[in-house]
Amino acid sequence: MERFELHILAADRVFYEGACESVVVPTVHGQYGIQAHHSNLIAPIVPGSLEFQPADGARRVAAVSAGMVKVENNQVLVLA
C-alpha cells in the first residue's frame, strides 16, 4: 500500500510523525478516511477517536479533542 507523511500534533507535544498508510479522523460529517494521494482538504475535527495505520502495519487509536486536519501534497497534518 502507498504511504504518506502523517503529523499528529497535540497542544503540548508531537504525538506522531512518520510514514502512514491510512488515517480516519472524526469530523462534523462523520468519520473521514484518508489514504495516499488524497485530494487537498482542510476540515474541522470533533472530539472522538482517531485511527491510523503507520507503515509498520499496526493499527493505532488515539482520542482527539476538537481541532483541524489539513491534507496537502501527500502530507496530512492533524492539530488537536
Secondary structure, 3 states (H helix, E strand, C coil): CCCEEEEEECCCCEEEEEEEEEEEEEECCEEEEEECCCCCEEEEECCEEEEEEECCCCCEEEEECCEEEEEECCEEEEEC
